[in-house]
Amino acid sequence: MRELALYIDIEGFSFKFENGGKKSFINLTNDLYSLGRSLLSYLSIIQFGGDGFLIKEIIIYRNEISRFIDLSAALLQIITIRGGAGRVQISHGYMSDISGLYSDEILKEIHVNNQNILGGCNHNVMLINPIIGTSIIKSYKLKGPKGPLLLVDKDLKEMLEDECIYYETIPYDKSEVLSINWLKLRNKNIEHFLKQLKLNSDNIEEVFRIYINNNELTSEWEENAWKLIG
C-alpha cells in the first residue's frame, strides 16, 4: 500500500530570510503545532530541510488524497494570510524508523535523555531524526515549475480522479506534474482549519497580489503565481 505524504516549505526562505522568510517559518511552525494538537492527531509532522515539514498519516492509513489536498490548501492559505508564500509537493512512498540501526552508544544516549538529542559537555553534539524513507525523498524531490504551487505526483492522478478533485496537468522536464489551485479552493475542511487559528480567507487574493507586487520574483515564479488568481 502506498502511503501518501506531503512536503511543505516556505518560498524564498533563504533569499528573504530577514525580510519575511524567518517570520513565515516561525508562523508555520506555530500553526502546525496548534493544528497538530487540536485537529491533526492522525498525522505525523516532521521537520526536514530547515524550513520544510513532511506530513504523513500514522496509526490509521486512510490514504484519502482529498484530506491531503484540503490540508495543503489550508496551510498555503494560512501562510499567505500571514504575509508569506509557501509550496506543497504531494507524493507517496514508505517511511521507516531506523533507530534500531544506531550503535549501542547512541541508543544509550537517546534512552538516557528520553529524546533525540546527543549531548556533549557544554552543548548538543547531534540532533537525531530516526525517520527516513521514500515518501520523504519523493515528496521533497518532486519536480515542477517554480512558484507557490500545490503539486501532486502524476502517479496519484487516478486517486485525484476517483475522488473528483479538479487538477491541471503541467508538462515539465520531459514529464508532467499535476497542479491544484489552492488559492481558490474552498470547502468546510479548509474553513475549519482556518477557523481553528482564528483566520479567514475573505481577502486572501488581495493579500496574495500584494505579496507578488512587493517582492522581487523570477519571471517564472511570478507568472505561475498570477495564474492562481486567474
Secondary structure, 3 states (H helix, E strand, C coil): CCEEEEEEEECCCCCCHHHHHHHHHHHHHHHHHHHHHHCCCCEEEEEECCCEEEEEECCCCCCCHHHHHHHHHHHHHHHHHCCCCEEEEEEEECEEECHHHCCHHHHHHHHHHCCCEEECCCCEEEECCCEEEHHHHHHHCCCCCCCCCEEECHHHHHHHHHCCCCCEEEEECCEEEEEECCCCCCCHHHHHHHHHCCCCCCCHHHHHHHHHHHCCCCHHHHHHHHHHHC
